[in-house]
Amino acid sequence: MTEQVKIGVVGVGHLGRLHVMQLKEVDEAVLVGIYDNSIERSKTIGDEFSVPVFESFETLLDACDAISIVTPTGFHYQYAKQALNAGRHIFMEKPMTETVAQADELLALAKAKQCKIQIGHIERFNPAIMALEPLEINPLFIEAHRMANFNPRGTDVAVVLDLMIHDIDLILSFVKSPVRGLHASGMSVISPTADIANCRIVFENGCVANVTASRISATGMRKMRFFEPNAYISVDFVKGASEIFYLKQGKFDFESETPAMTLGQIEAGAEKREILYTRMNKIEINPLRYELKLFCEAIINDLSPAVSGEDGRRALAVADQIMASINEHTELVKKHWDI
C-alpha cells in the first residue's frame, strides 16, 4: 500500500479548486479538507469534490501533515508561518512571498522545524521542459516571451510577479551562474501595477537573458528560446513541445519524437557540417498533479523538494531587482514627460 500524506488546501479560488481536483488523483496524498475565508466558496468546492470543509485554518492544520497554500500572495507569509510553527510541511504557490525578508524568515523557520517547503513554479514540469531533461543545455543567450490576455484575477501583483517569475525561475534553473546585473522597464496600462515589462539579465558566466511579460496582449504566447554554440532550442509551453536546430557534432545524439532531419549544410573552413532539426518527445503529464505528487514523495521519502523554498526565494530576489529597476525607469519617464 502506498504511504500517504494527509494534506489540506487553504484558498480555494480558481487555482485552489484545481489543487483540490488534482490532489484527489495523487495516490500519495489524502485530501483531508479545505479552508477559505469565504464560507460560501468553501461549501461550493466542498460539495463539488465531496471534501470536508473546515471552519478555521487552525482546525485544518490539526488534521494535516502538510498544507497547500493557494491564497493571494499577500496571505502566503501568514499562513506559511502558522503552518511551519505547527510543524507542517508546506506547498506554496508562486511567488513565494511578498518580500525576500519574509521568504528568509520562512526558510529559517522551516529549517528549525525540519519542515519542507515546495514552491509552485509549475512550468518546471511543463512537458516541453521535461522533454529536455536528457540534454545538457549551456545557454549563452535566452529569449523568453510570456504574453497573456488581461485577467483581473492576477492584478494583486505586478506582471513581473504574476507571469514573468515563471521564466525567471526557469532561467535560473538552466543558468548555473549568479546574476551580475540587470536592467528593466515596464509600465501600468490597465491595472495599478505594471502590466507589461521587459528585462535584460546578465550573468557572471556571460549568459544574457532577455525576458518579456505582458498581461494585456491580444494574442497569448508562452515561448522560450535557448542559444548556445552550434544549437538553438525552441520551447513552446502552450503546445508542450520543444524543437532543436543544431550542427551535427555528437552532443545532441538522443531519441526524439521525430528522426533528425537534415536542413542543409554549412561550410566551416574545409569542413562541411550538417544542420539538423529534431522535435523532442512530448511527455504526457499533468504538471500540477505531478508537482503535488513530487511534494508528497519528498515528505514520505525525506527528499529535497523538486522546487525548493531556496529556489522560490532566489526567483523572488531577482524579481525584486527587476521591480526596482522598473520603478527607477518609471521615475525617469515621469520626470521627462512631466507626468
Buried (B, 14 or more C-beta within 10 A) or exposed (E): EEEBBBBBBBBBBEBBBBBBBBBBEBEBBBBBBBBBEEEEBBEBBBEEBEBBBBEEBEEBBEEBBBBBBBBBBEBBBBBBBBBBEBEBBBBBBBBBBBBBEBBBBBBEBBEEBEBBBBBBBBBBBBBBBBBBEEBEBBBBBBBBBBBBEBEEEBBBBBBBBBBBBBBBBBBBBBBEEEBEEBBBBBBBEEBEBBBBBBBBBBBEEEBBBBBBBBBBBEEEBBBBBBBBEEBBBBBBBEBBBBBBBBBBEEBBEEEBEEEBEEEEEEEEEEEEBBBBBBBBBBBEBBBBBBBBBBBBBBBBEEEEBBBBBBBBBBBBBBBBBBBEBBEEBBEEEEEEEEE
